[in-house]
Amino acid sequence: MSLDNFQIPSTLLPELYKDSLIVLDDKQSIPEKLKEKKVHFLGDNLKNILILVNNVEILHLNDEDLRFLTGILTACKLTFSDVTIFNTASNLDYNYQKSVDHFKPKLILIMGSINQKFNLPEYSDKYQTILNQNIQLVFGSSLTEISKDVNEKKALWNCLKQIFGI
């Protein structure tokens, strides 16, 4: 049997393409769920901890930053299941409020400079906990910068010890 003449029965097509095949006539419109853009993030957010990064060159984190963050999470007795890593550069349709509404964080760690369009609350000092909308916010340097600077590591660690009671 040649594949040149292979035909799929029309009754099977809707089942094969149930998530992507849409037949539109003049009275139908595109469903809202297909209009929405996909949100890219890592983690399961089990403990409602949102980690914001801004990496324009990669979807989430580069390997070095991922290893460094893994070490931080392990020291805090957390895993990637406990947190959400959200790259603001990969999710340009999102801003601060939309992220808060979506992820419902209790703690947000802002690692490095975040796009101004993201509309973060104002802050004064790095590694100081501030409260905004009943959410703890901590502003810090990027993961890359922290990993290369002993003083930055100490400042972040002291802040995390207070937050997590370590």
VMD Tcl script that builds the backbone (N, CA, C; Angstrom):
set m [mol new atoms 498]
animate dup $m
set s [atomselect $m all]
$s set {name element resname resid chain x y z} {
  {N N MET 1 A 0.840 -1.184 0.000}
  {CA C MET 1 A 0.000 0.000 0.000}
  {C C MET 1 A 0.884 1.246 0.000}
  {N N SER 2 A 0.619 2.161 -0.871}
  {CA C SER 2 A 1.404 3.381 -1.003}
  {C C SER 2 A 0.785 4.501 -0.161}
  {N N LEU 3 A 1.617 5.314 0.417}
  {CA C LEU 3 A 1.129 6.456 1.188}
  {C C LEU 3 A 0.667 7.604 0.292}
  {N N ASP 4 A 0.970 7.521 -0.998}
  {CA C ASP 4 A 0.555 8.567 -1.931}
  {C C ASP 4 A -0.967 8.644 -2.047}
  {N N ASN 5 A -1.623 7.553 -1.862}
  {CA C ASN 5 A -3.081 7.520 -2.016}
  {C C ASN 5 A -3.819 7.329 -0.696}
  {N N PHE 6 A -3.092 7.488 0.402}
  {CA C PHE 6 A -3.696 7.291 1.716}
  {C C PHE 6 A -4.640 8.441 2.047}
  {N N GLN 7 A -5.841 8.126 2.493}
  {CA C GLN 7 A -6.814 9.151 2.861}
  {C C GLN 7 A -7.351 8.845 4.254}
  {N N ILE 8 A -7.435 9.905 5.045}
  {CA C ILE 8 A -7.997 9.779 6.394}
  {C C ILE 8 A -9.497 10.003 6.293}
  {N N PRO 9 A -10.272 9.142 6.893}
  {CA C PRO 9 A -11.724 9.339 6.856}
  {C C PRO 9 A -12.106 10.659 7.532}
  {N N SER 10 A -13.061 11.353 6.988}
  {CA C SER 10 A -13.460 12.659 7.510}
  {C C SER 10 A -13.999 12.579 8.937}
  {N N THR 11 A -14.490 11.459 9.345}
  {CA C THR 11 A -14.989 11.308 10.715}
  {C C THR 11 A -13.856 11.268 11.736}
  {N N LEU 12 A -12.638 10.938 11.304}
  {CA C LEU 12 A -11.491 10.852 12.190}
  {C C LEU 12 A -10.774 12.199 12.340}
  {N N LEU 13 A -10.910 13.079 11.386}
  {CA C LEU 13 A -10.207 14.368 11.412}
  {C C LEU 13 A -10.487 15.205 12.658}
  {N N PRO 14 A -11.742 15.388 13.052}
  {CA C PRO 14 A -11.981 16.197 14.256}
  {C C PRO 14 A -11.317 15.632 15.511}
  {N N GLU 15 A -11.233 14.322 15.608}
  {CA C GLU 15 A -10.598 13.716 16.772}
  {C C GLU 15 A -9.083 13.916 16.751}
  {N N LEU 16 A -8.481 13.813 15.578}
  {CA C LEU 16 A -7.033 14.006 15.450}
  {C C LEU 16 A -6.611 15.439 15.722}
  {N N TYR 17 A -7.426 16.390 15.332}
  {CA C TYR 17 A -7.067 17.805 15.426}
  {C C TYR 17 A -8.001 18.567 16.365}
  {N N LYS 18 A -8.439 17.939 17.448}
  {CA C LYS 18 A -9.436 18.554 18.320}
  {C C LYS 18 A -8.942 19.836 18.996}
  {N N ASP 19 A -7.633 19.992 19.172}
  {CA C ASP 19 A -7.116 21.191 19.819}
  {C C ASP 19 A -6.632 22.257 18.838}
  {N N SER 20 A -6.584 21.939 17.569}
  {CA C SER 20 A -6.044 22.921 16.635}
  {C C SER 20 A -6.878 23.142 15.384}
  {N N LEU 21 A -7.766 22.253 15.079}
  {CA C LEU 21 A -8.560 22.385 13.866}
  {C C LEU 21 A -9.886 23.062 14.191}
  {N N ILE 22 A -10.135 24.181 13.541}
  {CA C ILE 22 A -11.376 24.919 13.753}
  {C C ILE 22 A -11.977 25.231 12.401}
  {N N VAL 23 A -13.226 24.909 12.262}
  {CA C VAL 23 A -13.942 25.233 11.038}
  {C C VAL 23 A -14.743 26.505 11.327}
  {N N LEU 24 A -14.449 27.549 10.591}
  {CA C LEU 24 A -15.139 28.813 10.799}
  {C C LEU 24 A -16.058 29.097 9.622}
  {N N ASP 25 A -17.257 29.458 9.931}
  {CA C ASP 25 A -18.114 29.989 8.882}
  {C C ASP 25 A -18.306 31.475 9.184}
  {N N ASP 26 A -19.128 32.139 8.468}
  {CA C ASP 26 A -19.285 33.581 8.637}
  {C C ASP 26 A -19.794 33.979 10.011}
  {N N LYS 27 A -20.509 33.112 10.684}
  {CA C LYS 27 A -21.125 33.457 11.959}
  {C C LYS 27 A -20.249 33.090 13.155}
  {N N GLN 28 A -19.184 32.360 12.940}
  {CA C GLN 28 A -18.328 31.944 14.034}
  {C C GLN 28 A -17.151 32.904 14.193}
  {N N SER 29 A -16.616 32.936 15.379}
  {CA C SER 29 A -15.405 33.706 15.620}
  {C C SER 29 A -14.372 32.795 16.277}
  {N N ILE 30 A -13.160 33.264 16.371}
  {CA C ILE 30 A -12.092 32.469 16.966}
  {C C ILE 30 A -12.325 32.396 18.475}
  {N N PRO 31 A -12.293 31.199 19.049}
  {CA C PRO 31 A -12.502 31.063 20.497}
  {C C PRO 31 A -11.463 31.855 21.286}
  {N N GLU 32 A -11.876 32.377 22.443}
  {CA C GLU 32 A -11.001 33.198 23.277}
  {C C GLU 32 A -9.743 32.446 23.703}
  {N N LYS 33 A -9.868 31.142 23.998}
  {CA C LYS 33 A -8.699 30.410 24.471}
  {C C LYS 33 A -7.611 30.308 23.396}
  {N N LEU 34 A -7.996 30.391 22.126}
  {CA C LEU 34 A -6.991 30.357 21.066}
  {C C LEU 34 A -6.391 31.740 20.810}
  {N N LYS 35 A -7.083 32.790 21.208}
  {CA C LYS 35 A -6.568 34.150 21.050}
  {C C LYS 35 A -5.503 34.467 22.091}
  {N N GLU 36 A -5.626 33.858 23.281}
  {CA C GLU 36 A -4.697 34.133 24.362}
  {C C GLU 36 A -3.312 33.599 24.021}
  {N N LYS 37 A -2.302 34.390 24.368}
  {CA C LYS 37 A -0.938 33.946 24.158}
  {C C LYS 37 A -0.501 33.079 25.325}
  {N N LYS 38 A 0.358 32.129 25.039}
  {CA C LYS 38 A 0.853 31.202 26.051}
  {C C LYS 38 A 1.765 31.936 27.021}
  {N N VAL 39 A 1.588 31.647 28.296}
  {CA C VAL 39 A 2.435 32.197 29.340}
  {C C VAL 39 A 3.575 31.218 29.575}
  {N N HIS 40 A 4.803 31.705 29.524}
  {CA C HIS 40 A 5.975 30.857 29.699}
  {C C HIS 40 A 6.524 31.032 31.111}
  {N N PHE 41 A 6.626 29.938 31.849}
  {CA C PHE 41 A 7.211 29.982 33.181}
  {C C PHE 41 A 7.692 28.591 33.556}
  {N N LEU 42 A 8.534 28.541 34.571}
  {CA C LEU 42 A 9.024 27.276 35.122}
  {C C LEU 42 A 8.497 27.131 36.539}
  {N N GLY 43 A 8.238 25.914 36.961}
  {CA C GLY 43 A 7.842 25.652 38.334}
  {C C GLY 43 A 6.357 25.419 38.472}
  {N N ASP 44 A 5.975 24.950 39.660}
  {CA C ASP 44 A 4.583 24.605 39.936}
  {C C ASP 44 A 3.897 25.560 40.908}
  {N N ASN 45 A 4.651 26.484 41.504}
  {CA C ASN 45 A 4.087 27.535 42.352}
  {C C ASN 45 A 3.354 26.986 43.578}
  {N N LEU 46 A 3.804 25.857 44.124}
  {CA C LEU 46 A 3.114 25.251 45.258}
  {C C LEU 46 A 3.145 26.113 46.516}
  {N N LYS 47 A 4.182 26.942 46.668}
  {CA C LYS 47 A 4.281 27.802 47.851}
  {C C LYS 47 A 4.099 29.278 47.502}
  {N N ASN 48 A 3.596 29.545 46.319}
  {CA C ASN 48 A 3.274 30.908 45.876}
  {C C ASN 48 A 4.458 31.872 45.991}
  {N N ILE 49 A 5.590 31.426 45.475}
  {CA C ILE 49 A 6.793 32.248 45.430}
  {C C ILE 49 A 7.100 32.521 43.963}
  {N N LEU 50 A 7.075 33.787 43.590}
  {CA C LEU 50 A 7.315 34.193 42.210}
  {C C LEU 50 A 8.704 34.798 42.099}
  {N N ILE 51 A 9.508 34.271 41.193}
  {CA C ILE 51 A 10.853 34.782 40.958}
  {C C ILE 51 A 10.856 35.426 39.581}
  {N N LEU 52 A 11.035 36.751 39.557}
  {CA C LEU 52 A 11.038 37.490 38.300}
  {C C LEU 52 A 12.459 37.681 37.805}
  {N N VAL 53 A 12.681 37.366 36.536}
  {CA C VAL 53 A 13.962 37.599 35.873}
  {C C VAL 53 A 13.688 38.306 34.560}
  {N N ASN 54 A 14.727 38.808 33.940}
  {CA C ASN 54 A 14.580 39.473 32.648}
  {C C ASN 54 A 15.737 39.042 31.746}
  {N N ASN 55 A 15.538 37.933 31.030}
  {CA C ASN 55 A 16.565 37.403 30.129}
  {C C ASN 55 A 16.059 37.504 28.693}
  {N N VAL 56 A 16.594 38.441 27.942}
  {CA C VAL 56 A 16.120 38.636 26.570}
  {C C VAL 56 A 16.665 37.581 25.615}
  {N N GLU 57 A 17.742 36.903 25.986}
  {CA C GLU 57 A 18.386 35.960 25.078}
  {C C GLU 57 A 17.876 34.532 25.196}
  {N N ILE 58 A 17.086 34.235 26.217}
  {CA C ILE 58 A 16.684 32.853 26.468}
  {C C ILE 58 A 15.267 32.843 27.044}
  {N N LEU 59 A 14.570 31.735 26.883}
  {CA C LEU 59 A 13.180 31.657 27.324}
  {C C LEU 59 A 13.038 31.811 28.840}
  {N N HIS 60 A 13.895 31.149 29.613}
  {CA C HIS 60 A 13.797 31.220 31.075}
  {C C HIS 60 A 15.128 31.666 31.676}
  {N N LEU 61 A 16.015 30.691 31.931}
  {CA C LEU 61 A 17.314 30.956 32.547}
  {C C LEU 61 A 18.407 30.206 31.803}
  {N N ASN 62 A 19.604 30.792 31.782}
  {CA C ASN 62 A 20.721 30.044 31.213}
  {C C ASN 62 A 21.165 28.987 32.224}
  {N N ASP 63 A 21.994 28.074 31.790}
  {CA C ASP 63 A 22.388 26.934 32.622}
  {C C ASP 63 A 23.069 27.359 33.921}
  {N N GLU 64 A 23.957 28.363 33.839}
  {CA C GLU 64 A 24.673 28.808 35.042}
  {C C GLU 64 A 23.713 29.405 36.059}
  {N N ASP 65 A 22.803 30.257 35.607}
  {CA C ASP 65 A 21.830 30.860 36.515}
  {C C ASP 65 A 20.896 29.795 37.097}
  {N N LEU 66 A 20.539 28.811 36.300}
  {CA C LEU 66 A 19.671 27.734 36.763}
  {C C LEU 66 A 20.358 26.918 37.865}
  {N N ARG 67 A 21.636 26.612 37.675}
  {CA C ARG 67 A 22.400 25.882 38.706}
  {C C ARG 67 A 22.505 26.717 39.988}
  {N N PHE 68 A 22.793 27.999 39.822}
  {CA C PHE 68 A 22.918 28.875 40.982}
  {C C PHE 68 A 21.593 28.976 41.733}
  {N N LEU 69 A 20.507 29.160 41.007}
  {CA C LEU 69 A 19.184 29.248 41.625}
  {C C LEU 69 A 18.808 27.933 42.307}
  {N N THR 70 A 19.186 26.825 41.719}
  {CA C THR 70 A 18.929 25.519 42.338}
  {C C THR 70 A 19.607 25.445 43.706}
  {N N GLY 71 A 20.825 25.931 43.786}
  {CA C GLY 71 A 21.549 25.964 45.062}
  {C C GLY 71 A 20.862 26.851 46.090}
  {N N ILE 72 A 20.378 27.998 45.655}
  {CA C ILE 72 A 19.666 28.910 46.557}
  {C C ILE 72 A 18.396 28.237 47.078}
  {N N LEU 73 A 17.632 27.659 46.173}
  {CA C LEU 73 A 16.390 27.006 46.571}
  {C C LEU 73 A 16.657 25.850 47.530}
  {N N THR 74 A 17.676 25.062 47.255}
  {CA C THR 74 A 18.025 23.937 48.118}
  {C C THR 74 A 18.399 24.429 49.518}
  {N N ALA 75 A 19.169 25.502 49.584}
  {CA C ALA 75 A 19.558 26.063 50.880}
  {C C ALA 75 A 18.341 26.560 51.662}
  {N N CYS 76 A 17.307 26.985 50.958}
  {CA C CYS 76 A 16.068 27.464 51.589}
  {C C CYS 76 A 15.058 26.338 51.786}
  {N N LYS 77 A 15.483 25.105 51.520}
  {CA C LYS 77 A 14.613 23.923 51.623}
  {C C LYS 77 A 13.398 24.027 50.700}
  {N N LEU 78 A 13.649 24.517 49.480}
  {CA C LEU 78 A 12.619 24.663 48.455}
  {C C LEU 78 A 13.044 23.900 47.208}
  {N N THR 79 A 12.072 23.621 46.347}
  {CA C THR 79 A 12.354 23.014 45.050}
  {C C THR 79 A 11.693 23.857 43.968}
  {N N PHE 80 A 11.903 23.486 42.722}
  {CA C PHE 80 A 11.266 24.199 41.624}
  {C C PHE 80 A 9.753 24.005 41.640}
  {N N SER 81 A 9.279 22.974 42.306}
  {CA C SER 81 A 7.832 22.795 42.441}
  {C C SER 81 A 7.222 23.865 43.340}
  {N N ASP 82 A 8.015 24.399 44.260}
  {CA C ASP 82 A 7.521 25.390 45.215}
  {C C ASP 82 A 7.424 26.798 44.636}
  {N N VAL 83 A 8.165 27.067 43.580}
  {CA C VAL 83 A 8.273 28.429 43.051}
  {C C VAL 83 A 7.816 28.504 41.594}
  {N N THR 84 A 7.710 29.735 41.118}
  {CA C THR 84 A 7.507 29.998 39.696}
  {C C THR 84 A 8.607 30.930 39.245}
  {N N ILE 85 A 9.292 30.561 38.184}
  {CA C ILE 85 A 10.304 31.427 37.576}
  {C C ILE 85 A 9.669 32.026 36.338}
  {N N PHE 86 A 9.583 33.335 36.334}
  {CA C PHE 86 A 8.855 34.051 35.292}
  {C C PHE 86 A 9.791 35.059 34.636}
  {N N ASN 87 A 10.074 34.838 33.365}
  {CA C ASN 87 A 10.944 35.743 32.606}
  {C C ASN 87 A 10.084 36.832 31.972}
  {N N THR 88 A 10.246 38.048 32.435}
  {CA C THR 88 A 9.429 39.152 31.924}
  {C C THR 88 A 9.724 39.444 30.453}
  {N N ALA 89 A 10.916 39.117 29.996}
  {CA C ALA 89 A 11.270 39.357 28.590}
  {C C ALA 89 A 10.584 38.361 27.652}
  {N N SER 90 A 10.185 37.205 28.170}
  {CA C SER 90 A 9.500 36.196 27.358}
  {C C SER 90 A 7.984 36.320 27.424}
  {N N ASN 91 A 7.504 37.205 28.275}
  {CA C ASN 91 A 6.068 37.365 28.495}
  {C C ASN 91 A 5.705 38.847 28.434}
  {N N LEU 92 A 5.882 39.432 27.279}
  {CA C LEU 92 A 5.713 40.878 27.138}
  {C C LEU 92 A 4.278 41.347 27.325}
  {N N ASP 93 A 3.307 40.450 27.231}
  {CA C ASP 93 A 1.907 40.831 27.454}
  {C C ASP 93 A 1.572 40.941 28.934}
  {N N TYR 94 A 2.497 40.565 29.795}
  {CA C TYR 94 A 2.252 40.584 31.230}
  {C C TYR 94 A 2.886 41.806 31.870}
  {N N ASN 95 A 2.246 42.290 32.932}
  {CA C ASN 95 A 2.825 43.324 33.769}
  {C C ASN 95 A 2.738 42.849 35.212}
  {N N TYR 96 A 3.108 43.707 36.143}
  {CA C TYR 96 A 3.126 43.316 37.548}
  {C C TYR 96 A 1.748 42.844 38.010}
  {N N GLN 97 A 0.729 43.638 37.780}
  {CA C GLN 97 A -0.603 43.304 38.289}
  {C C GLN 97 A -1.147 42.026 37.657}
  {N N LYS 98 A -0.946 41.859 36.373}
  {CA C LYS 98 A -1.423 40.644 35.699}
  {C C LYS 98 A -0.691 39.407 36.239}
  {N N SER 99 A 0.591 39.556 36.559}
  {CA C SER 99 A 1.360 38.451 37.144}
  {C C SER 99 A 0.850 38.109 38.537}
  {N N VAL 100 A 0.560 39.140 39.316}
  {CA C VAL 100 A 0.026 38.922 40.660}
  {C C VAL 100 A -1.331 38.225 40.569}
  {N N ASP 101 A -2.173 38.678 39.667}
  {CA C ASP 101 A -3.489 38.059 39.491}
  {C C ASP 101 A -3.377 36.607 39.035}
  {N N HIS 102 A -2.420 36.338 38.159}
  {CA C HIS 102 A -2.258 34.989 37.606}
  {C C HIS 102 A -1.651 34.011 38.616}
  {N N PHE 103 A -0.544 34.424 39.269}
  {CA C PHE 103 A 0.207 33.493 40.115}
  {C C PHE 103 A -0.153 33.563 41.600}
  {N N LYS 104 A -0.815 34.618 42.032}
  {CA C LYS 104 A -1.222 34.797 43.434}
  {C C LYS 104 A -0.053 34.604 44.410}
  {N N PRO 105 A 1.060 35.321 44.202}
  {CA C PRO 105 A 2.235 35.103 45.048}
  {C C PRO 105 A 2.075 35.701 46.450}
  {N N LYS 106 A 2.778 35.074 47.402}
  {CA C LYS 106 A 2.919 35.625 48.744}
  {C C LYS 106 A 4.269 36.333 48.856}
  {N N LEU 107 A 5.215 35.905 48.003}
  {CA C LEU 107 A 6.559 36.459 47.977}
  {C C LEU 107 A 6.982 36.610 46.521}
  {N N ILE 108 A 7.562 37.766 46.191}
  {CA C ILE 108 A 8.125 37.969 44.856}
  {C C ILE 108 A 9.582 38.372 45.013}
  {N N LEU 109 A 10.463 37.605 44.394}
  {CA C LEU 109 A 11.886 37.933 44.335}
  {C C LEU 109 A 12.163 38.514 42.954}
  {N N ILE 110 A 12.585 39.762 42.905}
  {CA C ILE 110 A 12.870 40.433 41.636}
  {C C ILE 110 A 14.380 40.400 41.446}
  {N N MET 111 A 14.829 39.596 40.489}
  {CA C MET 111 A 16.253 39.390 40.289}
  {C C MET 111 A 16.749 40.204 39.092}
  {N N GLY 112 A 17.323 41.353 39.363}
  {CA C GLY 112 A 17.884 42.194 38.325}
  {C C GLY 112 A 16.915 43.243 37.822}
  {N N SER 113 A 17.330 43.923 36.771}
  {CA C SER 113 A 16.518 44.981 36.167}
  {C C SER 113 A 15.383 44.364 35.368}
  {N N ILE 114 A 14.185 44.827 35.637}
  {CA C ILE 114 A 12.999 44.338 34.948}
  {C C ILE 114 A 12.496 45.452 34.041}
  {N N ASN 115 A 12.005 45.081 32.902}
  {CA C ASN 115 A 11.446 46.000 31.916}
  {C C ASN 115 A 10.514 47.007 32.601}
  {N N GLN 116 A 10.663 48.304 32.292}
  {CA C GLN 116 A 9.834 49.346 32.901}
  {C C GLN 116 A 8.355 49.168 32.602}
  {N N LYS 117 A 8.029 48.602 31.454}
  {CA C LYS 117 A 6.632 48.375 31.092}
  {C C LYS 117 A 5.964 47.362 32.020}
  {N N PHE 118 A 6.758 46.633 32.769}
  {CA C PHE 118 A 6.216 45.655 33.700}
  {C C PHE 118 A 5.533 46.333 34.886}
  {N N ASN 119 A 5.846 47.606 35.112}
  {CA C ASN 119 A 5.206 48.430 36.153}
  {C C ASN 119 A 5.378 47.877 37.563}
  {N N LEU 120 A 6.607 47.606 37.927}
  {CA C LEU 120 A 6.884 47.158 39.293}
  {C C LEU 120 A 6.664 48.301 40.280}
  {N N PRO 121 A 6.301 47.975 41.521}
  {CA C PRO 121 A 6.223 49.015 42.550}
  {C C PRO 121 A 7.608 49.626 42.783}
  {N N GLU 122 A 7.636 50.823 43.307}
  {CA C GLU 122 A 8.909 51.491 43.604}
  {C C GLU 122 A 9.603 50.794 44.779}
  {N N TYR 123 A 10.916 50.840 44.786}
  {CA C TYR 123 A 11.668 50.257 45.882}
  {C C TYR 123 A 12.842 51.158 46.213}
  {N N SER 124 A 13.414 50.940 47.387}
  {CA C SER 124 A 14.543 51.773 47.763}
  {C C SER 124 A 15.840 50.969 47.847}
  {N N ASP 125 A 15.857 49.947 48.657}
  {CA C ASP 125 A 17.094 49.202 48.877}
  {C C ASP 125 A 16.964 47.758 48.404}
  {N N LYS 126 A 18.089 47.238 47.953}
  {CA C LYS 126 A 18.131 45.822 47.594}
  {C C LYS 126 A 18.129 44.975 48.862}
  {N N TYR 127 A 17.551 43.793 48.726}
  {CA C TYR 127 A 17.549 42.774 49.770}
  {C C TYR 127 A 16.858 43.234 51.050}
  {N N GLN 128 A 15.918 44.152 50.911}
  {CA C GLN 128 A 15.059 44.579 52.009}
  {C C GLN 128 A 13.638 44.177 51.647}
  {N N THR 129 A 12.951 43.557 52.564}
  {CA C THR 129 A 11.583 43.119 52.305}
  {C C THR 129 A 10.637 44.306 52.420}
  {N N ILE 130 A 9.844 44.521 51.384}
  {CA C ILE 130 A 8.790 45.528 51.448}
  {C C ILE 130 A 7.454 44.833 51.206}
  {N N LEU 131 A 6.400 45.419 51.709}
  {CA C LEU 131 A 5.073 44.839 51.567}
  {C C LEU 131 A 4.270 45.663 50.577}
  {N N ASN 132 A 3.666 44.990 49.589}
  {CA C ASN 132 A 2.827 45.648 48.590}
  {C C ASN 132 A 1.661 44.719 48.298}
  {N N GLN 133 A 0.446 45.175 48.533}
  {CA C GLN 133 A -0.763 44.368 48.326}
  {C C GLN 133 A -0.696 43.045 49.102}
  {N N ASN 134 A -0.184 43.081 50.328}
  {CA C ASN 134 A -0.009 41.889 51.171}
  {C C ASN 134 A 0.942 40.867 50.558}
  {N N ILE 135 A 1.842 41.336 49.713}
  {CA C ILE 135 A 2.854 40.475 49.091}
  {C C ILE 135 A 4.222 40.993 49.505}
  {N N GLN 136 A 5.086 40.087 49.973}
  {CA C GLN 136 A 6.457 40.474 50.287}
  {C C GLN 136 A 7.230 40.617 48.983}
  {N N LEU 137 A 7.920 41.732 48.821}
  {CA C LEU 137 A 8.762 41.961 47.646}
  {C C LEU 137 A 10.205 42.109 48.085}
  {N N VAL 138 A 11.100 41.482 47.335}
  {CA C VAL 138 A 12.529 41.638 47.561}
  {C C VAL 138 A 13.175 41.936 46.214}
  {N N PHE 139 A 13.841 43.063 46.140}
  {CA C PHE 139 A 14.561 43.446 44.930}
  {C C PHE 139 A 16.030 43.084 45.120}
  {N N GLY 140 A 16.629 42.525 44.074}
  {CA C GLY 140 A 18.040 42.169 44.127}
  {C C GLY 140 A 18.683 42.273 42.767}
  {N N SER 141 A 19.944 41.979 42.723}
  {CA C SER 141 A 20.680 41.965 41.458}
  {C C SER 141 A 20.295 40.719 40.675}
  {N N SER 142 A 20.762 40.662 39.428}
  {CA C SER 142 A 20.481 39.484 38.605}
  {C C SER 142 A 21.204 38.277 39.188}
  {N N LEU 143 A 20.726 37.097 38.872}
  {CA C LEU 143 A 21.354 35.873 39.359}
  {C C LEU 143 A 22.811 35.792 38.928}
  {N N THR 144 A 23.096 36.233 37.710}
  {CA C THR 144 A 24.478 36.220 37.212}
  {C C THR 144 A 25.367 37.110 38.068}
  {N N GLU 145 A 24.898 38.320 38.379}
  {CA C GLU 145 A 25.678 39.250 39.201}
  {C C GLU 145 A 25.874 38.712 40.616}
  {N N ILE 146 A 24.828 38.174 41.199}
  {CA C ILE 146 A 24.918 37.656 42.570}
  {C C ILE 146 A 25.914 36.509 42.641}
  {N N SER 147 A 25.869 35.628 41.653}
  {CA C SER 147 A 26.749 34.447 41.675}
  {C C SER 147 A 28.226 34.821 41.619}
  {N N LYS 148 A 28.535 36.016 41.127}
  {CA C LYS 148 A 29.936 36.434 40.972}
  {C C LYS 148 A 30.411 37.379 42.068}
  {N N ASP 149 A 29.537 37.748 42.999}
  {CA C ASP 149 A 29.888 38.739 44.007}
  {C C ASP 149 A 29.557 38.204 45.402}
  {N N VAL 150 A 30.578 38.035 46.231}
  {CA C VAL 150 A 30.410 37.470 47.566}
  {C C VAL 150 A 29.497 38.347 48.420}
  {N N ASN 151 A 29.627 39.668 48.333}
  {CA C ASN 151 A 28.794 40.558 49.141}
  {C C ASN 151 A 27.326 40.464 48.735}
  {N N GLU 152 A 27.071 40.318 47.452}
  {CA C GLU 152 A 25.692 40.153 46.969}
  {C C GLU 152 A 25.111 38.836 47.490}
  {N N LYS 153 A 25.909 37.777 47.446}
  {CA C LYS 153 A 25.456 36.478 47.953}
  {C C LYS 153 A 25.084 36.568 49.429}
  {N N LYS 154 A 25.950 37.217 50.210}
  {CA C LYS 154 A 25.690 37.359 51.641}
  {C C LYS 154 A 24.415 38.162 51.888}
  {N N ALA 155 A 24.247 39.248 51.157}
  {CA C ALA 155 A 23.065 40.097 51.339}
  {C C ALA 155 A 21.789 39.323 51.003}
  {N N LEU 156 A 21.805 38.590 49.901}
  {CA C LEU 156 A 20.641 37.785 49.528}
  {C C LEU 156 A 20.386 36.707 50.570}
  {N N TRP 157 A 21.436 36.023 50.993}
  {CA C TRP 157 A 21.270 34.942 51.958}
  {C C TRP 157 A 20.697 35.459 53.280}
  {N N ASN 158 A 21.194 36.601 53.762}
  {CA C ASN 158 A 20.671 37.168 55.012}
  {C C ASN 158 A 19.186 37.509 54.880}
  {N N CYS 159 A 18.800 38.024 53.748}
  {CA C CYS 159 A 17.397 38.356 53.492}
  {C C CYS 159 A 16.548 37.083 53.468}
  {N N LEU 160 A 17.005 36.062 52.761}
  {CA C LEU 160 A 16.257 34.808 52.650}
  {C C LEU 160 A 16.159 34.090 53.998}
  {N N LYS 161 A 17.199 34.204 54.819}
  {CA C LYS 161 A 17.152 33.592 56.160}
  {C C LYS 161 A 16.029 34.215 56.988}
  {N N GLN 162 A 15.870 35.523 56.881}
  {CA C GLN 162 A 14.800 36.194 57.617}
  {C C GLN 162 A 13.425 35.762 57.105}
  {N N ILE 163 A 13.273 35.730 55.787}
  {CA C ILE 163 A 11.978 35.392 55.191}
  {C C ILE 163 A 11.562 33.967 55.536}
  {N N PHE 164 A 12.483 33.021 55.399}
  {CA C PHE 164 A 12.156 31.615 55.575}
  {C C PHE 164 A 12.479 31.067 56.970}
  {N N GLY 165 A 12.965 31.923 57.859}
  {CA C GLY 165 A 13.263 31.495 59.218}
  {C C GLY 165 A 14.323 30.421 59.296}
  {N N ILE 166 A 15.345 30.579 58.509}
  {CA C ILE 166 A 16.435 29.582 58.450}
  {C C ILE 166 A 17.508 29.924 59.460}
}
mol reanalyze $m
mol bondsrecalc $m
mol representation Tube
mol addrep $m
